[in-house]
Amino acid sequence: MKYEVLKGCVISAQRRNKGDVVEISDSEAKMLMGIGRIAPAQEKSEPIENRAVGYGEDKPKRRTRNKKAD
């Protein structure tokens, strides 16, 4: 099974950095998951579409403060 490295560590006598995807034995994976160094790798999916209201439109007008009368 493939795992993603969450924190830099040594796996199978090799230095691994955050974000690396490695395939290791179940016993070693169980130990490293227990101390929070790796997590099961997720499959790459399609890019997430930004569905926020107003995304891609012009910037909204900013309100200004009214000047005080003397």
N, C-alpha and C positions, 0 to 999 in steps of 0.2 A: 504494500500500500504506500501511497505517496503522502509525505508530510511537508508542511511549510515551517521553516525555522522562524520562531518569534523573537528569539534573542540569540546573539552570537554564542556559539559553543563548539565543542569538538565532538564530532560524530564519526565513528569508525576510523579513528586516528587521523581525521582530516578536519581542518578548521572550516566552519560553516558560518556564514553571515546572515543577518536578518533578511528575510524574503526569499532565501534559497529554497528550492523544492528538492527533497531527497527521498529516496526509497530505501528503507531500512527494515531490519527484522522486527517482529512483533515484541520480543522481549525488550529490546533496546528502546523501541518506541514507547512502550508502556512506562519505562523508567523516565524518559525525557518528558513525556506528557505529564507525569506526576509532579515534576518540578517546574512545569510551565515553560519549557524551552521550545516545544514544537506543538503543532495542531494539525489535524487532518487537512490536506490540501483540498481546496474547492476547485471545481472545474471552471475554466474561464467561460463566462457567458457573454452574451451580447452587451455592448455598451449601454449603460443606463441612460435613458432619455430624461432630460430635465423637463419636468412638467409644471414648474412653478408658474404662477400667474404673472404675466407680464414679462416673462423671460424672452429676451431677444427684441423687445420693443425699445423705443427711446426711453431715456431716463425721465422719471416723473419730475414735474416742476417742484422746486423746493419752496416751502413757505418762508417768507421773511417776516421779521418782527416789525410791527408798526412803530414809527417814531413817536415819541411822547411829545405832546404839545407843551410849549413853554408856559 
